[in-house]
Amino acid sequence: MTYPINGRSGHNYLGNSSPSKREVHRLKDEKTNCQVDEILKAGHAVGFSPDTLDQAHSDGYDNCAYCIGGSTR
Ligand SMILES: [Zn+2]
Protein backbone atom coordinates (compact mmCIF):
# COMPACT_ATOMS: atom_id res chain seq x y z
CA MET A 1 0.00 0.00 0.00
CA THR A 2 1.00 3.63 -0.40
CA TYR A 3 0.40 6.62 1.83
CA PRO A 4 1.15 10.35 1.42
CA ILE A 5 4.45 11.62 2.82
CA ASN A 6 5.87 15.14 2.97
CA GLY A 7 9.59 14.49 3.40
CA ARG A 8 12.43 12.03 2.79
CA SER A 9 13.18 11.33 6.43
CA GLY A 10 12.78 7.71 7.49
CA HIS A 11 12.03 6.40 4.00
CA ASN A 12 14.04 4.15 1.67
CA TYR A 13 11.77 4.69 -1.32
CA LEU A 14 9.62 7.60 -2.45
CA GLY A 15 6.96 7.33 -5.12
CA ASN A 16 5.65 10.01 -7.46
CA SER A 17 1.91 9.44 -7.52
CA SER A 18 1.29 11.83 -10.42
CA PRO A 19 -0.84 9.71 -12.81
CA SER A 20 1.43 10.53 -15.76
CA LYS A 21 4.55 9.40 -13.85
CA ARG A 22 3.98 6.68 -11.25
CA GLU A 23 7.71 6.25 -10.62
CA VAL A 24 9.62 5.08 -7.56
CA HIS A 25 12.91 6.66 -6.41
CA ARG A 26 15.59 5.13 -4.18
CA LEU A 27 16.42 7.98 -1.84
CA LYS A 28 19.95 6.87 -0.94
CA ASP A 29 20.84 7.03 -4.66
CA GLU A 30 18.80 10.15 -5.39
CA LYS A 31 20.01 12.26 -8.34
CA THR A 32 19.20 15.86 -9.28
CA ASN A 33 17.20 14.53 -12.22
CA CYS A 34 14.86 12.72 -9.84
CA GLN A 35 13.36 16.11 -8.93
CA VAL A 36 12.27 14.82 -5.54
CA ASP A 37 11.90 18.35 -4.19
CA GLU A 38 9.44 19.08 -6.98
CA ILE A 39 7.50 15.88 -6.24
CA LEU A 40 7.24 16.87 -2.57
CA LYS A 41 6.21 20.43 -3.41
CA ALA A 42 3.51 19.17 -5.78
CA GLY A 43 2.10 16.94 -3.04
CA HIS A 44 2.65 13.82 -5.12
CA ALA A 45 5.06 12.03 -2.78
CA VAL A 46 4.05 8.66 -1.36
CA GLY A 47 5.72 6.12 0.89
CA PHE A 48 5.34 2.35 0.63
CA SER A 49 4.34 -0.13 3.28
CA PRO A 50 6.50 -2.14 3.55
CA ASP A 51 9.19 0.27 2.37
CA THR A 52 10.64 -1.97 -0.37
CA LEU A 53 11.10 -1.88 -4.15
CA ASP A 54 9.00 -5.05 -4.51
CA GLN A 55 6.12 -3.30 -2.78
CA ALA A 56 6.47 -0.25 -5.06
CA HIS A 57 6.26 -2.55 -8.09
CA SER A 58 3.21 -4.29 -6.61
CA ASP A 59 1.60 -0.87 -6.26
CA GLY A 60 2.18 -0.18 -9.96
CA TYR A 61 5.24 2.08 -9.72
CA ASP A 62 7.99 1.91 -12.36
CA ASN A 63 11.70 2.37 -11.61
CA CYS A 64 13.18 5.85 -11.96
CA ALA A 65 15.78 5.71 -14.73
CA TYR A 66 18.24 7.90 -12.78
CA CYS A 67 18.43 6.43 -9.29
CA ILE A 68 17.34 2.80 -9.89
CA GLY A 69 17.36 2.10 -13.64
CA GLY A 70 15.81 -0.82 -15.46
CA SER A 71 12.61 1.00 -16.29
CA THR A 72 10.09 -1.33 -17.86
CA ARG A 73 8.45 1.46 -19.90
ZN1 LIG B 1 15.01 8.76 -9.12
PDB file of the backbone (N, CA, C, O) and the ligand in Angstrom, with CONECT records:
HET     ZN  A 101       1
ATOM      1  N   MET A   1       0.839  -1.201   0.000  1.00  0.00           N
ATOM      2  CA  MET A   1       0.000   0.000   0.000  1.00  0.00           C
ATOM      3  C   MET A   1       0.871   1.246   0.000  1.00  0.00           C
ATOM      4  O   MET A   1       2.046   1.197   0.365  1.00  0.00           O
ATOM      5  N   THR A   2       0.291   2.349  -0.408  1.00  0.00           N
ATOM      6  CA  THR A   2       0.995   3.632  -0.396  1.00  0.00           C
ATOM      7  C   THR A   2       0.264   4.603   0.516  1.00  0.00           C
ATOM      8  O   THR A   2      -0.928   4.456   0.785  1.00  0.00           O
ATOM      9  N   TYR A   3       0.998   5.586   0.980  1.00  0.00           N
ATOM     10  CA  TYR A   3       0.400   6.623   1.826  1.00  0.00           C
ATOM     11  C   TYR A   3       1.173   7.919   1.588  1.00  0.00           C
ATOM     12  O   TYR A   3       2.369   7.882   1.299  1.00  0.00           O
ATOM     13  N   PRO A   4       0.497   9.067   1.708  1.00  0.00           N
ATOM     14  CA  PRO A   4       1.149  10.352   1.425  1.00  0.00           C
ATOM     15  C   PRO A   4       2.264  10.649   2.430  1.00  0.00           C
ATOM     16  O   PRO A   4       2.108  10.409   3.627  1.00  0.00           O
ATOM     17  N   ILE A   5       3.376  11.168   1.940  1.00  0.00           N
ATOM     18  CA  ILE A   5       4.452  11.619   2.818  1.00  0.00           C
ATOM     19  C   ILE A   5       4.845  13.039   2.401  1.00  0.00           C
ATOM     20  O   ILE A   5       4.574  13.466   1.279  1.00  0.00           O
ATOM     21  N   ASN A   6       5.482  13.754   3.313  1.00  0.00           N
ATOM     22  CA  ASN A   6       5.867  15.137   2.970  1.00  0.00           C
ATOM     23  C   ASN A   6       7.344  15.401   3.203  1.00  0.00           C
ATOM     24  O   ASN A   6       7.763  16.551   3.334  1.00  0.00           O
ATOM     25  N   GLY A   7       8.143  14.319   3.256  1.00  0.00           N
ATOM     26  CA  GLY A   7       9.586  14.485   3.398  1.00  0.00           C
ATOM     27  C   GLY A   7      10.287  13.169   3.158  1.00  0.00           C
ATOM     28  O   GLY A   7       9.649  12.119   3.070  1.00  0.00           O
ATOM     29  N   ARG A   8      11.639  13.229   3.050  1.00  0.00           N
ATOM     30  CA  ARG A   8      12.431  12.025   2.788  1.00  0.00           C
ATOM     31  C   ARG A   8      12.715  11.231   4.055  1.00  0.00           C
ATOM     32  O   ARG A   8      12.961  10.026   3.994  1.00  0.00           O
ATOM     33  N   SER A   9      12.682  11.893   5.185  1.00  0.00           N
ATOM     34  CA  SER A   9      13.176  11.330   6.433  1.00  0.00           C
ATOM     35  C   SER A   9      12.495  10.006   6.776  1.00  0.00           C
ATOM     36  O   SER A   9      11.267   9.909   6.788  1.00  0.00           O
ATOM     37  N   GLY A  10      13.310   8.991   7.052  1.00  0.00           N
ATOM     38  CA  GLY A  10      12.785   7.707   7.489  1.00  0.00           C
ATOM     39  C   GLY A  10      12.297   6.811   6.380  1.00  0.00           C
ATOM     40  O   GLY A  10      11.715   5.762   6.655  1.00  0.00           O
ATOM     41  N   HIS A  11      12.516   7.193   5.117  1.00  0.00           N
ATOM     42  CA  HIS A  11      12.029   6.400   3.995  1.00  0.00           C
ATOM     43  C   HIS A  11      13.181   5.909   3.113  1.00  0.00           C
ATOM     44  O   HIS A  11      14.133   6.647   2.858  1.00  0.00           O
ATOM     45  N   ASN A  12      13.088   4.676   2.656  1.00  0.00           N
ATOM     46  CA  ASN A  12      14.036   4.147   1.669  1.00  0.00           C
ATOM     47  C   ASN A  12      13.610   4.523   0.261  1.00  0.00           C
ATOM     48  O   ASN A  12      14.438   4.863  -0.584  1.00  0.00           O
ATOM     49  N   TYR A  13      12.303   4.459   0.020  1.00  0.00           N
ATOM     50  CA  TYR A  13      11.771   4.695  -1.315  1.00  0.00           C
ATOM     51  C   TYR A  13      10.695   5.763  -1.262  1.00  0.00           C
ATOM     52  O   TYR A  13       9.947   5.874  -0.291  1.00  0.00           O
ATOM     53  N   LEU A  14      10.635   6.549  -2.337  1.00  0.00           N
ATOM     54  CA  LEU A  14       9.622   7.597  -2.453  1.00  0.00           C
ATOM     55  C   LEU A  14       8.983   7.477  -3.826  1.00  0.00           C
ATOM     56  O   LEU A  14       9.683   7.417  -4.837  1.00  0.00           O
ATOM     57  N   GLY A  15       7.669   7.442  -3.865  1.00  0.00           N
ATOM     58  CA  GLY A  15       6.956   7.335  -5.123  1.00  0.00           C
ATOM     59  C   GLY A  15       6.395   8.672  -5.558  1.00  0.00           C
ATOM     60  O   GLY A  15       6.035   9.513  -4.734  1.00  0.00           O
ATOM     61  N   ASN A  16       6.325   8.857  -6.887  1.00  0.00           N
ATOM     62  CA  ASN A  16       5.647  10.014  -7.461  1.00  0.00           C
ATOM     63  C   ASN A  16       4.282   9.539  -7.939  1.00  0.00           C
ATOM     64  O   ASN A  16       4.175   8.809  -8.924  1.00  0.00           O
ATOM     65  N   SER A  17       3.247   9.960  -7.233  1.00  0.00           N
ATOM     66  CA  SER A  17       1.909   9.438  -7.515  1.00  0.00           C
ATOM     67  C   SER A  17       1.212  10.170  -8.661  1.00  0.00           C
ATOM     68  O   SER A  17       0.070   9.851  -8.992  1.00  0.00           O
ATOM     69  N   SER A  18       1.885  11.143  -9.266  1.00  0.00           N
ATOM     70  CA  SER A  18       1.289  11.833 -10.419  1.00  0.00           C
ATOM     71  C   SER A  18       0.904  10.785 -11.467  1.00  0.00           C
ATOM     72  O   SER A  18       1.746   9.982 -11.868  1.00  0.00           O
ATOM     73  N   PRO A  19      -0.366  10.782 -11.918  1.00  0.00           N
ATOM     74  CA  PRO A  19      -0.844   9.713 -12.807  1.00  0.00           C
ATOM     75  C   PRO A  19      -0.002   9.552 -14.070  1.00  0.00           C
ATOM     76  O   PRO A  19       0.081   8.451 -14.614  1.00  0.00           O
ATOM     77  N   SER A  20       0.627  10.633 -14.547  1.00  0.00           N
ATOM     78  CA  SER A  20       1.430  10.533 -15.764  1.00  0.00           C
ATOM     79  C   SER A  20       2.826  10.000 -15.481  1.00  0.00           C
ATOM     80  O   SER A  20       3.577   9.739 -16.421  1.00  0.00           O
ATOM     81  N   LYS A  21       3.199   9.829 -14.205  1.00  0.00           N
ATOM     82  CA  LYS A  21       4.551   9.397 -13.845  1.00  0.00           C
ATOM     83  C   LYS A  21       4.552   8.014 -13.210  1.00  0.00           C
ATOM     84  O   LYS A  21       5.030   7.045 -13.801  1.00  0.00           O
ATOM     85  N   ARG A  22       4.014   7.935 -12.003  1.00  0.00           N
ATOM     86  CA  ARG A  22       3.982   6.680 -11.246  1.00  0.00           C
ATOM     87  C   ARG A  22       5.358   6.017 -11.222  1.00  0.00           C
ATOM     88  O   ARG A  22       5.520   4.872 -11.644  1.00  0.00           O
ATOM     89  N   GLU A  23       6.346   6.764 -10.715  1.00  0.00           N
ATOM     90  CA  GLU A  23       7.706   6.245 -10.620  1.00  0.00           C
ATOM     91  C   GLU A  23       8.136   6.166  -9.166  1.00  0.00           C
ATOM     92  O   GLU A  23       7.658   6.913  -8.312  1.00  0.00           O
ATOM     93  N   VAL A  24       9.070   5.224  -8.903  1.00  0.00           N
ATOM     94  CA  VAL A  24       9.622   5.078  -7.559  1.00  0.00           C
ATOM     95  C   VAL A  24      11.096   5.481  -7.587  1.00  0.00           C
ATOM     96  O   VAL A  24      11.829   5.133  -8.512  1.00  0.00           O
ATOM     97  N   HIS A  25      11.518   6.220  -6.557  1.00  0.00           N
ATOM     98  CA  HIS A  25      12.907   6.660  -6.408  1.00  0.00           C
ATOM     99  C   HIS A  25      13.529   6.013  -5.172  1.00  0.00           C
ATOM    100  O   HIS A  25      12.882   5.835  -4.140  1.00  0.00           O
ATOM    101  N   ARG A  26      14.834   5.664  -5.320  1.00  0.00           N
ATOM    102  CA  ARG A  26      15.590   5.130  -4.178  1.00  0.00           C
ATOM    103  C   ARG A  26      16.358   6.301  -3.572  1.00  0.00           C
ATOM    104  O   ARG A  26      17.304   6.818  -4.166  1.00  0.00           O
ATOM    105  N   LEU A  27      15.932   6.707  -2.375  1.00  0.00           N
ATOM    106  CA  LEU A  27      16.417   7.983  -1.842  1.00  0.00           C
ATOM    107  C   LEU A  27      17.913   7.991  -1.564  1.00  0.00           C
ATOM    108  O   LEU A  27      18.539   9.046  -1.662  1.00  0.00           O
ATOM    109  N   LYS A  28      18.508   6.851  -1.221  1.00  0.00           N
ATOM    110  CA  LYS A  28      19.951   6.869  -0.944  1.00  0.00           C
ATOM    111  C   LYS A  28      20.768   7.065  -2.218  1.00  0.00           C
ATOM    112  O   LYS A  28      21.941   7.431  -2.145  1.00  0.00           O
ATOM    113  N   ASP A  29      20.171   6.830  -3.376  1.00  0.00           N
ATOM    114  CA  ASP A  29      20.843   7.034  -4.663  1.00  0.00           C
ATOM    115  C   ASP A  29      20.240   8.196  -5.440  1.00  0.00           C
ATOM    116  O   ASP A  29      20.427   8.311  -6.651  1.00  0.00           O
ATOM    117  N   GLU A  30      19.517   9.051  -4.733  1.00  0.00           N
ATOM    118  CA  GLU A  30      18.801  10.148  -5.388  1.00  0.00           C
ATOM    119  C   GLU A  30      19.730  11.025  -6.236  1.00  0.00           C
ATOM    120  O   GLU A  30      20.830  11.373  -5.807  1.00  0.00           O
ATOM    121  N   LYS A  31      19.275  11.375  -7.443  1.00  0.00           N
ATOM    122  CA  LYS A  31      20.005  12.263  -8.337  1.00  0.00           C
ATOM    123  C   LYS A  31      19.205  13.555  -8.542  1.00  0.00           C
ATOM    124  O   LYS A  31      18.002  13.604  -8.288  1.00  0.00           O
ATOM    125  N   THR A  32      19.899  14.595  -9.007  1.00  0.00           N
ATOM    126  CA  THR A  32      19.205  15.863  -9.276  1.00  0.00           C
ATOM    127  C   THR A  32      18.031  15.648 -10.220  1.00  0.00           C
ATOM    128  O   THR A  32      16.970  16.250 -10.059  1.00  0.00           O
ATOM    129  N   ASN A  33      18.236  14.775 -11.214  1.00  0.00           N
ATOM    130  CA  ASN A  33      17.198  14.533 -12.216  1.00  0.00           C
ATOM    131  C   ASN A  33      15.940  13.887 -11.647  1.00  0.00           C
ATOM    132  O   ASN A  33      14.888  13.896 -12.286  1.00  0.00           O
ATOM    133  N   CYS A  34      16.047  13.331 -10.457  1.00  0.00           N
ATOM    134  CA  CYS A  34      14.858  12.718  -9.845  1.00  0.00           C
ATOM    135  C   CYS A  34      13.810  13.779  -9.500  1.00  0.00           C
ATOM    136  O   CYS A  34      12.614  13.489  -9.469  1.00  0.00           O
ATOM    137  N   GLN A  35      14.260  14.994  -9.244  1.00  0.00           N
ATOM    138  CA  GLN A  35      13.360  16.110  -8.933  1.00  0.00           C
ATOM    139  C   GLN A  35      12.452  15.794  -7.738  1.00  0.00           C
ATOM    140  O   GLN A  35      11.255  16.080  -7.750  1.00  0.00           O
ATOM    141  N   VAL A  36      13.055  15.199  -6.716  1.00  0.00           N
ATOM    142  CA  VAL A  36      12.270  14.818  -5.541  1.00  0.00           C
ATOM    143  C   VAL A  36      11.681  16.050  -4.844  1.00  0.00           C
ATOM    144  O   VAL A  36      10.556  16.012  -4.346  1.00  0.00           O
ATOM    145  N   ASP A  37      12.451  17.136  -4.813  1.00  0.00           N
ATOM    146  CA  ASP A  37      11.897  18.347  -4.193  1.00  0.00           C
ATOM    147  C   ASP A  37      10.613  18.787  -4.888  1.00  0.00           C
ATOM    148  O   ASP A  37       9.647  19.199  -4.246  1.00  0.00           O
ATOM    149  N   GLU A  38      10.627  18.688  -6.214  1.00  0.00           N
ATOM    150  CA  GLU A  38       9.440  19.083  -6.981  1.00  0.00           C
ATOM    151  C   GLU A  38       8.262  18.148  -6.687  1.00  0.00           C
ATOM    152  O   GLU A  38       7.116  18.587  -6.595  1.00  0.00           O
ATOM    153  N   ILE A  39       8.564  16.853  -6.542  1.00  0.00           N
ATOM    154  CA  ILE A  39       7.501  15.885  -6.236  1.00  0.00           C
ATOM    155  C   ILE A  39       6.872  16.220  -4.880  1.00  0.00           C
ATOM    156  O   ILE A  39       5.652  16.204  -4.721  1.00  0.00           O
ATOM    157  N   LEU A  40       7.740  16.525  -3.907  1.00  0.00           N
ATOM    158  CA  LEU A  40       7.245  16.866  -2.568  1.00  0.00           C
ATOM    159  C   LEU A  40       6.405  18.143  -2.621  1.00  0.00           C
ATOM    160  O   LEU A  40       5.327  18.216  -2.032  1.00  0.00           O
ATOM    161  N   LYS A  41       6.915  19.144  -3.333  1.00  0.00           N
ATOM    162  CA  LYS A  41       6.210  20.432  -3.415  1.00  0.00           C
ATOM    163  C   LYS A  41       4.848  20.270  -4.065  1.00  0.00           C
ATOM    164  O   LYS A  41       3.887  20.935  -3.681  1.00  0.00           O
ATOM    165  N   ALA A  42       4.765  19.376  -5.059  1.00  0.00           N
ATOM    166  CA  ALA A  42       3.509  19.173  -5.780  1.00  0.00           C
ATOM    167  C   ALA A  42       2.510  18.342  -4.966  1.00  0.00           C
ATOM    168  O   ALA A  42       1.343  18.217  -5.340  1.00  0.00           O
ATOM    169  N   GLY A  43       2.988  17.773  -3.840  1.00  0.00           N
ATOM    170  CA  GLY A  43       2.101  16.941  -3.037  1.00  0.00           C
ATOM    171  C   GLY A  43       1.858  15.568  -3.632  1.00  0.00           C
ATOM    172  O   GLY A  43       0.843  14.932  -3.351  1.00  0.00           O
ATOM    173  N   HIS A  44       2.797  15.109  -4.460  1.00  0.00           N
ATOM    174  CA  HIS A  44       2.654  13.819  -5.125  1.00  0.00           C
ATOM    175  C   HIS A  44       3.517  12.727  -4.512  1.00  0.00           C
ATOM    176  O   HIS A  44       3.613  11.635  -5.073  1.00  0.00           O
ATOM    177  N   ALA A  45       4.146  12.995  -3.378  1.00  0.00           N
ATOM    178  CA  ALA A  45       5.064  12.026  -2.777  1.00  0.00           C
ATOM    179  C   ALA A  45       4.297  11.004  -1.947  1.00  0.00           C
ATOM    180  O   ALA A  45       3.430  11.353  -1.146  1.00  0.00           O
ATOM    181  N   VAL A  46       4.640   9.721  -2.159  1.00  0.00           N
ATOM    182  CA  VAL A  46       4.046   8.663  -1.357  1.00  0.00           C
ATOM    183  C   VAL A  46       5.152   7.751  -0.818  1.00  0.00           C
ATOM    184  O   VAL A  46       6.213   7.597  -1.422  1.00  0.00           O
ATOM    185  N   GLY A  47       4.865   7.162   0.328  1.00  0.00           N
ATOM    186  CA  GLY A  47       5.716   6.122   0.890  1.00  0.00           C
ATOM    187  C   GLY A  47       5.064   4.777   0.638  1.00  0.00           C
ATOM    188  O   GLY A  47       3.897   4.699   0.253  1.00  0.00           O
ATOM    189  N   PHE A  48       5.836   3.709   0.860  1.00  0.00           N
ATOM    190  CA  PHE A  48       5.343   2.355   0.632  1.00  0.00           C
ATOM    191  C   PHE A  48       5.381   1.554   1.927  1.00  0.00           C
ATOM    192  O   PHE A  48       6.281   1.712   2.752  1.00  0.00           O
ATOM    193  N   SER A  49       4.399   0.709   2.081  1.00  0.00           N
ATOM    194  CA  SER A  49       4.343  -0.131   3.275  1.00  0.00           C
ATOM    195  C   SER A  49       4.133  -1.588   2.859  1.00  0.00           C
ATOM    196  O   SER A  49       3.050  -1.942   2.392  1.00  0.00           O
ATOM    197  N   PRO A  50       5.164  -2.448   3.022  1.00  0.00           N
ATOM    198  CA  PRO A  50       6.501  -2.136   3.555  1.00  0.00           C
ATOM    199  C   PRO A  50       7.327  -1.297   2.579  1.00  0.00           C
ATOM    200  O   PRO A  50       7.017  -1.200   1.391  1.00  0.00           O
ATOM    201  N   ASP A  51       8.378  -0.701   3.116  1.00  0.00           N
ATOM    202  CA  ASP A  51       9.193   0.266   2.373  1.00  0.00           C
ATOM    203  C   ASP A  51      10.236  -0.452   1.503  1.00  0.00           C
ATOM    204  O   ASP A  51      11.439  -0.346   1.742  1.00  0.00           O
ATOM    205  N   THR A  52       9.749  -1.184   0.489  1.00  0.00           N
ATOM    206  CA  THR A  52      10.636  -1.974  -0.369  1.00  0.00           C
ATOM    207  C   THR A  52      10.314  -1.718  -1.841  1.00  0.00           C
ATOM    208  O   THR A  52       9.231  -1.247  -2.189  1.00  0.00           O
ATOM    209  N   LEU A  53      11.305  -2.048  -2.708  1.00  0.00           N
ATOM    210  CA  LEU A  53      11.104  -1.884  -4.147  1.00  0.00           C
ATOM    211  C   LEU A  53      10.032  -2.855  -4.656  1.00  0.00           C
ATOM    212  O   LEU A  53       9.227  -2.503  -5.518  1.00  0.00           O
ATOM    213  N   ASP A  54      10.030  -4.079  -4.114  1.00  0.00           N
ATOM    214  CA  ASP A  54       9.001  -5.048  -4.506  1.00  0.00           C
ATOM    215  C   ASP A  54       7.598  -4.503  -4.259  1.00  0.00           C
ATOM    216  O   ASP A  54       6.692  -4.665  -5.077  1.00  0.00           O
ATOM    217  N   GLN A  55       7.445  -3.851  -3.102  1.00  0.00           N
ATOM    218  CA  GLN A  55       6.124  -3.296  -2.783  1.00  0.00           C
ATOM    219  C   GLN A  55       5.756  -2.183  -3.758  1.00  0.00           C
ATOM    220  O   GLN A  55       4.610  -2.091  -4.199  1.00  0.00           O
ATOM    221  N   ALA A  56       6.729  -1.337  -4.094  1.00  0.00           N
ATOM    222  CA  ALA A  56       6.472  -0.252  -5.060  1.00  0.00           C
ATOM    223  C   ALA A  56       6.010  -0.828  -6.394  1.00  0.00           C
ATOM    224  O   ALA A  56       5.082  -0.309  -7.015  1.00  0.00           O
ATOM    225  N   HIS A  57       6.666  -1.907  -6.830  1.00  0.00           N
ATOM    226  CA  HIS A  57       6.262  -2.548  -8.088  1.00  0.00           C
ATOM    227  C   HIS A  57       4.851  -3.115  -7.965  1.00  0.00           C
ATOM    228  O   HIS A  57       4.044  -2.989  -8.886  1.00  0.00           O
ATOM    229  N   SER A  58       4.556  -3.738  -6.827  1.00  0.00           N
ATOM    230  CA  SER A  58       3.214  -4.291  -6.607  1.00  0.00           C
ATOM    231  C   SER A  58       2.152  -3.207  -6.668  1.00  0.00           C
ATOM    232  O   SER A  58       1.019  -3.453  -7.080  1.00  0.00           O
ATOM    233  N   ASP A  59       2.537  -1.992  -6.249  1.00  0.00           N
ATOM    234  CA  ASP A  59       1.603  -0.873  -6.262  1.00  0.00           C
ATOM    235  C   ASP A  59       1.562  -0.174  -7.615  1.00  0.00           C
ATOM    236  O   ASP A  59       0.893   0.849  -7.761  1.00  0.00           O
ATOM    237  N   GLY A  60       2.273  -0.715  -8.608  1.00  0.00           N
ATOM    238  CA  GLY A  60       2.182  -0.184  -9.959  1.00  0.00           C
ATOM    239  C   GLY A  60       3.177   0.909 -10.282  1.00  0.00           C
ATOM    240  O   GLY A  60       3.000   1.634 -11.262  1.00  0.00           O
ATOM    241  N   TYR A  61       4.225   1.045  -9.475  1.00  0.00           N
ATOM    242  CA  TYR A  61       5.236   2.077  -9.725  1.00  0.00           C
ATOM    243  C   TYR A  61       6.399   1.500 -10.526  1.00  0.00           C
ATOM    244  O   TYR A  61       6.855   0.383 -10.278  1.00  0.00           O
ATOM    245  N   ASP A  62       6.873   2.302 -11.506  1.00  0.00           N
ATOM    246  CA  ASP A  62       7.991   1.912 -12.360  1.00  0.00           C
ATOM    247  C   ASP A  62       9.283   2.513 -11.805  1.00  0.00           C
ATOM    248  O   ASP A  62       9.252   3.542 -11.129  1.00  0.00           O
ATOM    249  N   ASN A  63      10.424   1.867 -12.094  1.00  0.00           N
ATOM    250  CA  ASN A  63      11.702   2.365 -11.607  1.00  0.00           C
ATOM    251  C   ASN A  63      12.063   3.707 -12.233  1.00  0.00           C
ATOM    252  O   ASN A  63      11.873   3.907 -13.433  1.00  0.00           O
ATOM    253  N   CYS A  64      12.585   4.629 -11.421  1.00  0.00           N
ATOM    254  CA  CYS A  64      13.175   5.846 -11.961  1.00  0.00           C
ATOM    255  C   CYS A  64      14.452   5.470 -12.716  1.00  0.00           C
ATOM    256  O   CYS A  64      15.257   4.674 -12.233  1.00  0.00           O
ATOM    257  N   ALA A  65      14.626   6.049 -13.903  1.00  0.00           N
ATOM    258  CA  ALA A  65      15.784   5.708 -14.729  1.00  0.00           C
ATOM    259  C   ALA A  65      17.088   6.229 -14.146  1.00  0.00           C
ATOM    260  O   ALA A  65      18.156   5.716 -14.481  1.00  0.00           O
ATOM    261  N   TYR A  66      17.029   7.238 -13.280  1.00  0.00           N
ATOM    262  CA  TYR A  66      18.240   7.901 -12.778  1.00  0.00           C
ATOM    263  C   TYR A  66      18.781   7.239 -11.518  1.00  0.00           C
ATOM    264  O   TYR A  66      19.987   7.016 -11.415  1.00  0.00           O
ATOM    265  N   CYS A  67      17.927   6.922 -10.569  1.00  0.00           N
ATOM    266  CA  CYS A  67      18.434   6.431  -9.287  1.00  0.00           C
ATOM    267  C   CYS A  67      18.292   4.916  -9.155  1.00  0.00           C
ATOM    268  O   CYS A  67      18.931   4.331  -8.280  1.00  0.00           O
ATOM    269  N   ILE A  68      17.496   4.266  -9.972  1.00  0.00           N
ATOM    270  CA  ILE A  68      17.339   2.804  -9.894  1.00  0.00           C
ATOM    271  C   ILE A  68      17.699   2.178 -11.232  1.00  0.00           C
ATOM    272  O   ILE A  68      18.513   1.256 -11.286  1.00  0.00           O
ATOM    273  N   GLY A  69      17.101   2.670 -12.316  1.00  0.00           N
ATOM    274  CA  GLY A  69      17.362   2.099 -13.641  1.00  0.00           C
ATOM    275  C   GLY A  69      16.490   0.894 -13.904  1.00  0.00           C
ATOM    276  O   GLY A  69      15.745   0.449 -13.031  1.00  0.00           O
ATOM    277  N   GLY A  70      16.587   0.367 -15.117  1.00  0.00           N
ATOM    278  CA  GLY A  70      15.809  -0.818 -15.460  1.00  0.00           C
ATOM    279  C   GLY A  70      14.335  -0.541 -15.601  1.00  0.00           C
ATOM    280  O   GLY A  70      13.502  -1.397 -15.303  1.00  0.00           O
ATOM    281  N   SER A  71      14.006   0.669 -16.060  1.00  0.00           N
ATOM    282  CA  SER A  71      12.609   1.001 -16.288  1.00  0.00           C
ATOM    283  C   SER A  71      11.998   0.003 -17.254  1.00  0.00           C
ATOM    284  O   SER A  71      12.639  -0.411 -18.220  1.00  0.00           O
ATOM    285  N   THR A  72      10.769  -0.378 -16.993  1.00  0.00           N
ATOM    286  CA  THR A  72      10.093  -1.326 -17.863  1.00  0.00           C
ATOM    287  C   THR A  72       9.206  -0.625 -18.886  1.00  0.00           C
ATOM    288  O   THR A  72       8.500  -1.286 -19.648  1.00  0.00           O
ATOM    289  N   ARG A  73       9.235   0.715 -18.910  1.00  0.00           N
ATOM    290  CA  ARG A  73       8.451   1.460 -19.898  1.00  0.00           C
ATOM    291  C   ARG A  73       9.285   1.863 -21.090  1.00  0.00           C
ATOM    292  O   ARG A  73       8.775   2.497 -22.014  1.00  0.00           O
TER     293      ARG A  73
HETATM  294 ZN    ZN A 101      15.009   8.764  -9.125  1.00  0.00          ZN2+
END
